[in-house]
Amino acid sequence: MLLFEEYDREMNHRTLEHGTDVFHKALDCVLLGEKRFHVNNPNGEDYDLVYTDNQSWAESSPEYPDSPLFHKDPLYPPYYSYDEKNKEKLCFDIFEGFERVWFSEVSEYTVVLTGILLAYTDLPVMWKDERISWFYPGEDRIKIADDPGTEDKTVLRVINTFHASAFICDFYTMDPVVLFHHVFVFQWLTKLPMDKVRYAEILVARSEGIGSVLTLYARTMHFLERFGIEVTIQPGSSRYADHIFEKYFSVRMTPADADETNTIYITNYFGLLFTKMLRYSSGNDFDATSLSPAFLAEMKEYANAVLGDKKMLGILLRGSDYIASGMSGASAPVTVESAIPKIREWMDEGGYDGIFLATEDRDILDKMLAAFPGKIRAVSQERYGIEDFTANNVKTISELDSKRHPEGEDYDAFLEDSTANYFYALYLLSRCESFMYSGQCGGIVMTKSLSEKGFRRMWCFAQNKEIK
């Protein structure tokens, strides 16, 4: 992103002429290694443009999550080139539901986004920074206002500092980098015209659990269905053997006729997942139709045997790697001690026969067994303690599993068994009357999707509130 700074008359830099193409000219020079530019501005004061890397800009903020999971691959690509005039490859989803947009300060992205709003939408545009008139002189749709004048959710506020939208569930306030990525996401995904794309291949991050992979797959299908694109998974990319996908799920691996002339290659897993369109889409997730009929029938039979007609409270508590990797915000893990009072309250109010508990953390299971003797049901599976992660100097379950189980047939067999157990647990959760969970994770999304009747009540411990 190119930021505006005061004209530095003490230093010599390449001089550009102010105009609608000044950002593209500067970015061409950024690719040559230059970072700062003087701009002659006949419409007002001369100024400098200074290039900053989008990911570095985000990570420099104290609001950016500390978890190392979000410091490996960039969530926010650099966008050295883009075409704001190619309407076919602009995504307007992020503006749905808003009645106007308010910008606080000029930057490359806020100026370009304003031009897009003026050219392709009827949304009123409000600005705090009067320098916007340098770019759109005499434009009567731009109104100068220090504040949008309302706190309701009909106004999209674009501020000039990083805002952790995807991490705190707030896309009503956004920063320019996140908003720009939402609008230009199709251009980031591919240089191909969208009508030439037949497949979208997901290169699965090997650190990702099966729930996250399948949720991304389902949401990507929904996001790209407007173009008639078929979503696939790159064979061999996941830590799960291809036969696991083929045996248990309705997921397609990339076919032989996919190539660079007809395929989008999604190699940055998190860069797509952390857009609003995928992160918080509703009604478009993995559901029972994504399971193979035989596997679904097995789980139904098991649930009938374990739960029968009992009135159960379902609880999903993440620990282990969520603690080790420092998850925060809506995904923060919670302690059993902090959750027990609310669980007791719901047990008493609801008159439940028992609790079905889903957790990968053995310490959580032990504490819940002690707190609710004779009431806990859980699927038998390999579980972990925080000491396992510290002793092995790892942050994720995938890293720990790879150390415990050597690559090869033994590892594949272990993953197949743990995957089946994971879905048995989610399916039993989905059969409970009410549902309580620690914080946002793929398992929660999938449990809700698998529930045929929905839940009478839901509670999120990380947000400390009942979810409607």
Disulfide bonds with the S-S distance in Angstrom:
none
